[in-house]
């Protein structure tokens, strides 16, 4: 699999060019690596959504009370993204 910093490209590379597994005599991405790739992908999507909320021209016209809610939503998406990239016991 190609090394890259973009999680979307990493997932596509893992699917298109999975490594050869000697045990199963087939090409496949190891389960733990696939789980990490998907978690990284999900975190990138959450961060992108948060960035788009911050950059939205339409949302900038909201009142201060509503803008606070939008900022809170963007911050929650970023929190979820950082939580997604932490290792889990599952």
CORZIVEN-V52690 format. One record per backbone hydrogen bond with DSSP energy under -0.5 kcal/mol. CO is the residue of the C=O (numbers start at 0). NH is the residue of the N-H. E is the energy in kcal/mol with one decimal. If there is no record, write none. Layout:
# CORZIVEN-V52690
co->CO nh->NH e->E
co->CO nh->NH e->E
This chain:
# CORZIVEN-V52690
co->4 nh->6 e->-0.7
co->5 nh->9 e->-2.0
co->6 nh->10 e->-2.1
co->7 nh->11 e->-2.1
co->8 nh->12 e->-2.7
co->9 nh->13 e->-2.3
co->10 nh->14 e->-2.0
co->11 nh->15 e->-2.5
co->12 nh->16 e->-3.2
co->18 nh->27 e->-2.4
co->19 nh->21 e->-0.6
co->20 nh->24 e->-1.3
co->20 nh->25 e->-1.2
co->25 nh->20 e->-3.6
co->25 nh->27 e->-0.6
co->27 nh->29 e->-0.5
co->29 nh->33 e->-2.6
co->30 nh->34 e->-2.6
co->31 nh->35 e->-1.9
co->32 nh->36 e->-2.6
co->33 nh->37 e->-2.4
co->34 nh->38 e->-2.2
co->35 nh->39 e->-2.7
co->36 nh->40 e->-2.2
co->37 nh->41 e->-2.7
co->38 nh->42 e->-2.5
co->39 nh->43 e->-2.2
co->40 nh->44 e->-2.1
co->41 nh->45 e->-2.4
co->42 nh->46 e->-2.5
co->43 nh->47 e->-2.3
co->44 nh->48 e->-2.3
co->45 nh->49 e->-2.3
co->46 nh->50 e->-2.5
co->47 nh->51 e->-2.3
co->48 nh->52 e->-2.0
co->49 nh->53 e->-2.2
co->50 nh->54 e->-1.9
co->51 nh->55 e->-0.9
co->52 nh->55 e->-0.6
co->55 nh->59 e->-1.0
co->56 nh->60 e->-0.6
co->57 nh->60 e->-1.0
co->58 nh->61 e->-1.5
co->62 nh->66 e->-2.8
co->63 nh->67 e->-2.1
co->64 nh->68 e->-1.3
co->65 nh->69 e->-2.0
co->66 nh->70 e->-2.7
co->67 nh->71 e->-2.4
co->68 nh->72 e->-2.3
co->69 nh->73 e->-2.5
co->70 nh->74 e->-2.5
co->71 nh->75 e->-2.2
co->72 nh->76 e->-2.2
co->73 nh->77 e->-2.0
co->74 nh->78 e->-2.3
co->75 nh->79 e->-2.6
co->76 nh->80 e->-2.1
co->77 nh->81 e->-2.3
co->78 nh->82 e->-2.2
co->79 nh->83 e->-2.1
co->80 nh->84 e->-1.2
co->82 nh->85 e->-0.9
